[in-house]
């Protein structure tokens, strides 16, 4: 099965909201923001520069399960420094491979050094389903009375 589309189209469909937090914020502040926004990850930004991603997984594995205090632990202490990011022209199929290969659920989208969005595995699945639905509708139209184009 061919997976259609590029990251830029996914961002156009879902929006370009970017939620971030300072590395000096506490983990408690980060999980509060995750809960308030109903999201699974925050970009960690320092001086306008992306330095990492903080996710629910970071909290559970590096704070809760290790008995650390979320009110005393800083975000900087629990993020991984290795950033996996994509650009607007990255194919959706490549994003899926990157997420699976790196065992991550969120990808920052960058244009040069500027963060322009974030995509999640759920965003990609929704995009693929919408693209397949559109193809099915076109085929139904074609079969029912000729292709309108």
N, C-alpha and C positions, 0 to 999 in steps of 0.2 A: 504494500500500500504506500503510495506516495503521500507525503505530508506537505500540504501547501503552505505558502506564505513566508513572510519574514517578520522579524521582531517589530519593525516600525508599524506594520499593519495590526499587530496584536496591541500595541500601545494606543493606536487610533481607536480600536474597538473598546478597550478597557479604561483608558484614561492614563494620564501621565503623573498622577499624584505620587509624590516621593515623601515618605515619612522617615525622619532621621532622628538620631539622638547623639549627644556628645559622648565621647569615650569616658569623660569624667563623671557622667551621671551614674546614679546607682542602678543596680539591676532591678531594684524595686520600681524605680521610676520608669524603666524600660518596659517591665511587664505590665505596669499600669497603662502605659501608652498602647501596648499591644491589645490589651483588653478593651480600652476605650474606643479604639479604631477598628476593632474586630479583624485584626490582621495577624499574620504569623511571624513577621520579621520586620526589623528596622535597619536602615542603613546607618552605619556609624561614621559620622562626618567630623572632621577636625579642620577648622579653618577653610571650609569649602571643599576639602579633599576627602574622598572616600577612603577609609582605612579598614573597613570591615563590615560584617553583617552580624547583627544580634538576632537570634531566633529563639522560639519556644524551646527548641531542642537544646540550645546552649544553656538555657535556664535549667531545664530538667537534669541534664547530664553534668553540668559544671558547677551548679549551685545547689539545687535541691538534693540531689543524690549524694553530694559530697558534704552535706551538712553545713554549708556556708550560709551566711546571713545575706539575704537579698538587699537589706537596707545598709549593709556595710561593704558589700562587694561592688566594685566599680565595673562598668561595662567593659572597659579596656582589659580587665583581668580575665575575661571569659570569651572574648572573640578570637577567632583564628585570624592571623595576619594574611593568610593566602586568600586573595580575592579572585573569584571566578566571575567575570563580567562578559557582556556581549555588546555589540553595536546594533544600530537599527537595521542594518542590512543582513544580519545573521539569519540564516534560514531556521524556521521553527524546528525542523527535524534535527538540526545541529544542537539547538537548545535542549531538546529532549535527551539527546545523547550526552551532553555535558552534565545535565542534572542527574541522570542515571549514573554516569561514570564517577561523578564526584559525590554522589549521595547527598545532594542538596535539593531544596525545594524552591529557592528564590534566586533570581539572577538580576543584578543591577544592569541597567542599560546605560551605556556611556557613549557620548559623542566626543571623541578626543579625551579630554580630562573632565568633561562636564557630565554629571549624572542627569539623565533626562527621563528616567523612569525605572520601574522595577516590574519584573514579570514573575509569576509563580507557576508552578506546575499546573495548578487549576486554571489559570489564565490560558495556558497553552491548550489544555484539553477543551475548554470552552470554545476557543478559536477554531480548533480542528472540527469540533462537532458542528459549529455554525457553517463552516466551509462545506462540510459534507452535506448538510441540510440544503444549502443553496444549490449544490450540484444535483441533488435528488429532485428538487423542485424544477430545475431546468430540464432534466430528463423527463419528468412527468409532463411538462408543458410541450415538449417535443413530441412525445408519444401521443398526447391528447389532440394535438392539432397543428403540428408543425412548429419548428423551432423559430422563435421570434428574433432572429438575428442573423 
